[in-house]
Amino acid sequence: MAVLAPPIAFVIVLAVTLAAFAGAARLPSKRKGSSGALAKPYASGETMERSRFQPDYGQFFPFAFFFTILHVVTLMVASSPARTIQSAAIAGVYVVGALLGLFILFRR
């Protein structure tokens, strides 16, 4: 089928996307006569003028690195063949490296 050829499919998807953008551009962006609470920005129940909350990511990054290290080690250990000695040694190196990395990450 010629419709499934990549260049033709690309042109069809591009045309549908451009039509969707053109249709969305004609939609009104604001209600006419909106005032009061509808015109103000919503910030989870807090007024923006009163307080500007800046989150602290200092505790987030160690946990993000923790999960990244564990997922990479799990992927490497689970995808190594079980029948060879070399792959078991490489998996062991990854586990030791992960333990060392976690020790460094959470030292205090």
LINSUL-V509693 format. One record per pair of residues at least 4 apart in sequence whose C-alpha atoms are under 8 Angstrom apart, sorted by the first residue. I is the first residue (numbers start at 1). J is the second residue. D is the distance in Angstrom with one decimal. If there is no record, write none. Layout:
I;J;D, I;J;D
This chain:
1;5;7.4, 2;8;7.4, 3;8;5.9, 3;9;6.1, 4;8;6.9, 4;9;5.8, 5;9;6.0, 6;10;6.0, 7;11;6.3, 8;12;6.2, 9;13;6.1, 10;14;6.0, 11;15;6.1, 12;16;6.3, 13;17;6.1, 14;18;6.1, 15;19;6.1, 16;20;6.2, 17;21;6.2, 18;22;6.1, 19;23;6.1, 20;24;6.1, 21;25;6.1, 22;26;6.7, 23;27;7.0, 30;34;7.6, 34;38;6.2, 34;39;6.4, 35;39;5.3, 36;40;7.0, 41;47;8.0, 41;48;7.4, 42;46;7.4, 42;47;7.4, 42;48;7.8, 43;47;6.6, 43;48;6.7, 46;50;7.7, 46;51;7.5, 47;51;6.9, 48;52;6.4, 57;61;6.5, 58;62;7.7, 59;63;7.1, 60;64;6.2, 61;65;6.1, 62;66;6.0, 62;105;6.6, 62;106;7.5, 63;67;6.2, 64;68;6.2, 65;69;6.0, 66;70;6.2, 66;102;6.7, 66;105;7.8, 67;71;6.0, 68;72;6.2, 69;73;6.2, 69;98;6.3, 69;101;7.9, 69;102;7.9, 70;74;6.0, 70;98;7.1, 71;75;6.1, 72;76;6.2, 73;77;6.0, 73;91;8.0, 73;94;6.0, 73;95;6.4, 73;98;6.9, 74;78;5.8, 75;79;6.0, 76;80;6.2, 76;91;6.6, 76;94;7.5, 77;91;5.1, 77;94;7.7, 80;87;5.8, 80;88;7.4, 80;91;7.1, 81;87;6.2, 81;88;7.8, 82;87;7.1, 82;88;6.8, 84;88;6.6, 85;89;6.2, 86;90;6.2, 87;91;6.1, 88;92;6.1, 89;93;6.2, 90;94;6.3, 91;95;6.3, 92;96;6.2, 93;97;6.0, 94;98;6.0, 95;99;6.2, 96;100;6.2, 97;101;6.0, 98;102;6.0, 99;103;6.0, 100;104;6.2, 101;105;6.0, 102;106;6.1, 103;107;5.9
